[in-house]
Amino acid sequence: MNGRIVVITGGNSGIGLETARALISAGAQVILLCRDLECGLDAVEDLSSAGQPPIFVHCDLAEPDSIDLAAVQIADCWPRIDVLINNAGAYFPRYRTTARGLEMTFAVNHLGPFRLTRMLLPLLTGPDARIVNVASIAHAQSRLDFTDLQRRSRRYFGFFAYADSKLCNILFTRALAKRLEGTGVTANSLHPGVVATGFGQDEPGFFNALFRLGSPLLSSPQSGAKTSIHLASSPDVASVSGEYFARSRPTQPSRRARDDESAEKLWAISEALITRGSPAP
């Protein structure tokens, strides 16, 4: 990874932190995009001993202006990036909305990465450029409803909102890979495993109970980062695109995650939503 420039969202903890550590150790220049300033700076200090110190850029995936500013800052400092890892994710057990009225899980886990990726695509011009989207096996439990993506007319369950967002990650990757054909840029998604991190544990509900009761059986963040690291750096996947990986191998996702019509519908809706003033379904 010598000379490679890698952007990682949510690289301040858990899987993202260990992904950043491994890529820095391999020689990459890593740019950490994090929502929390203090946590981001702590991660920079932690990772500085691994190799070339990472760069911190503030980015709140729930706020379009923050995403746009982060993308502009990156473009102003680097003429190209080689790898974009959309790693950040969140779980909200209770219904919440962003300042623009979008359901928070959908906004942070899907629409934010969609917007960031679209903003950074012009920089992904180097040879063997890659986009890596961290999804989850939870996508198989999705009840995604394109007429009610913001869950305004359905009872809210945090787990199913999370599962919907992870299905969106895979559908987005599928549609993106088609648009990148012939460019030399690849896009793949992955399931990192069920990992013992702080994810979901500061909120009551399903994930809190799952991690509290099952923590002895969970994988370490280092193990959970392996597939992200593989997709970001391995020559074995340099020409692989549009796939879903688990344990560093291509794996078949759910039937809904392989639906090209749904992938295109989600792309069209997402494009409309990142245009100011567009209504949200």
C-alpha positions, 0 to 999 in steps of 0.5 A, spaced: 500 500 500 506 504 499 503 511 496 496 509 496 491 514 499 485 511 503 479 514 506 475 511 511 469 513 514 468 511 522 475 510 522 476 512 530 474 505 533 472 498 532 473 495 525 474 502 522 480 503 527 483 496 525 482 497 518 486 503 518 491 500 523 493 495 518 493 499 512 497 504 515 502 499 517 502 497 510 504 503 507 498 507 506 496 514 507 490 514 511 484 519 511 480 518 517 473 521 516 469 522 523 463 525 526 466 526 533 472 531 533 475 528 540 474 521 538 478 523 531 484 526 534 484 520 539 484 515 533 490 519 530 494 519 536 493 511 537 494 510 529 501 514 529 505 509 531 503 504 526 506 508 520 505 515 517 500 518 521 493 519 519 489 525 517 483 527 521 477 530 517 471 532 520 465 529 517 458 527 520 454 523 515 447 525 517 449 532 515 449 533 507 453 540 508 458 536 513 459 531 507 460 536 502 465 540 506 469 534 507 469 532 500 472 539 498 477 539 503 480 532 501 479 534 494 483 541 496 489 537 499 489 530 494 489 530 487 487 523 487 485 517 492 486 510 491 481 507 496 474 509 499 472 505 505 465 506 507 465 503 514 461 508 518 455 505 521 450 506 526 444 503 530 438 507 533 433 503 537 428 509 537 425 513 531 429 519 530 430 524 524 436 528 521 435 536 521 432 535 514 427 530 516 430 523 514 430 517 518 436 517 521 439 510 520 437 510 513 441 517 512 447 515 516 448 508 513 446 509 506 444 516 504 451 519 507 455 514 504 452 515 497 453 522 497 460 522 500 461 516 494 458 521 489 462 527 491 469 523 491 468 519 485 472 524 481 478 523 485 478 515 484 482 516 478 488 512 480 490 505 477 486 499 481 482 504 485 477 501 489 470 503 493 469 498 499 462 498 503 461 495 509 454 492 509 452 486 514 449 479 514 443 483 517 441 485 510 437 478 509 432 480 514 430 487 511 423 489 510 425 494 505 419 498 502 420 503 497 414 507 498 416 508 505 423 508 506 423 513 512 418 509 516 413 514 517 407 510 516 410 503 519 411 502 527 419 503 528 423 497 530 431 499 530 433 492 528 429 492 521 431 499 520 438 497 520 437 491 516 434 495 511 440 500 511 445 494 510 440 492 504 441 499 501 449 498 502 449 492 497 444 494 492 448 501 492 454 497 491 451 493 485 448 499 481 455 503 482 459 497 480 455 497 473 456 504 472 464 503 474 464 498 468 470 500 464 473 505 468 478 501 472 475 502 479 471 497 483 466 497 488 464 491 493 461 490 499 462 485 505 459 482 511 465 483 517 462 478 521 459 479 528 464 483 532 465 485 539 466 493 538 462 498 542 457 498 536 450 499 538 452 498 546 450 505 548 443 505 546 438 500 549 434 495 545 436 489 541 443 490 539 445 492 546 442 485 549 445 481 543 452 484 544 452 483 552 449 476 552 453 474 546 460 477 547 464 471 549 462 468 542 464 474 538 469 476 533 475 481 535 475 488 531 482 485 528 478 479 525 472 483 523 477 488 519 480 482 515 475 482 509 475 490 509 483 490 509 483 484 503 478 488 499 482 494 500 489 491 498 489 484 495 491 484 488 487 478 488 480 482 487 483 488 483 479 486 477 473 484 482 467 488 482 459 488 484 460 482 489 458 481 496 464 478 501 464 474 507 471 472 510 474 475 504 471 470 499 465 472 494 458 470 498 451 470 495 447 475 499 439 475 499 435 474 493 433 481 494 440 484 494 441 481 487 435 484 484 437 489 479 431 493 479 431 494 486 438 497 485 436 502 480 430 504 484 434 505 490 439 509 486 434 514 483 431 515 489 438 516 492 440 521 487 433 525 488 434 525 495 441 528 495 438 534 490 436 539 495 428 540 495 427 533 493 421 530 497 423 524 501 419 517 500 
